[in-house]
């Protein structure tokens, strides 16, 4: 028999990545963070009869959010609760971490214990 989900687990699973990202951005702005979200680097655009790639294909897997509040910078890959990272996303997060930067996956279940406190905290 499958494990029964708690109400919190059900709620976390119901949040889309897009909605979760909006929630994080709103909180970040409230605490003075600037942020950048790059659109999918592999996006194809059609103009008339021509279809072409927009963006930098070399940035495939780049984290969803870059949050900056001097002297801090965070690289967060936003995922829905059960979302999986791609090998390219894992590689970017690993390389950024190896540079001494804070780079990680953030999920709805991380909001209360990690994301909200991290955005509120000042590191000097």
WOGI-V283941 format. One record per residue. PSI is psi in whole degrees, 0 to 359 (* if undefined). OMEGA is omega as a letter, one per 20 degrees, with the letter a starting at -180 (* if undefined). BURIAL is 1 if it has 16 or more other ideal C-beta (glycine too) atoms within 10 Angstrom, else 0. Layout:
BEGIN
{{PSI	OMEGA	BURIAL} {PSI	OMEGA	BURIAL}}
END
This chain:
BEGIN
{{133	a	0} {152	r	0} {137	r	0} {130	r	0} {144	r	0} {162	r	0} {323	r	0} {316	r	0} {319	r	0} {318	a	0} {317	r	0} {318	a	1} {338	a	0} {345	a	0} {127	r	1} {159	r	0} {318	a	1} {314	a	0} {322	r	0} {317	r	1} {318	r	1} {318	r	0} {316	r	1} {317	r	1} {317	r	1} {316	r	0} {318	r	1} {314	r	1} {322	r	0} {328	a	0} {18	r	0} {18	r	0} {140	r	1} {152	a	0} {160	r	1} {132	r	0} {115	r	0} {135	r	0} {164	r	0} {122	a	0} {348	a	1} {16	a	0} {132	r	0} {136	a	0} {139	r	0} {128	r	0} {108	a	0} {236	a	0} {3	a	0} {133	r	0} {133	a	0} {161	r	0} {132	r	0} {137	r	0} {186	a	1} {106	a	0} {337	r	0} {347	a	0} {12	a	0} {125	r	1} {357	r	1} {141	a	1} {148	a	1} {318	a	1} {135	r	1} {120	a	1} {132	a	1} {128	r	0} {102	a	1} {134	j	0} {26	a	0} {151	r	1} {134	a	0} {141	r	1} {109	a	1} {127	r	1} {111	a	1} {133	r	1} {145	r	1} {170	a	1} {316	a	1} {12	a	0} {147	a	0} {146	r	0} {156	r	0} {163	r	0} {324	r	0} {320	r	0} {317	r	1} {319	a	0} {315	r	0} {313	a	1} {319	r	1} {313	a	0} {318	r	0} {319	r	1} {320	r	0} {338	r	0} {4	r	0} {14	a	0} {155	r	0} {108	a	0} {126	a	1} {168	r	1} {138	r	1} {130	a	1} {163	r	1} {323	a	1} {348	r	1} {351	a	1} {304	a	1} {323	a	0} {332	a	0} {300	a	0} {307	a	1} {310	r	1} {324	a	0} {320	r	1} {330	a	1} {330	a	0} {143	r	0} {131	r	0} {122	r	0} {*	*	0}}
END
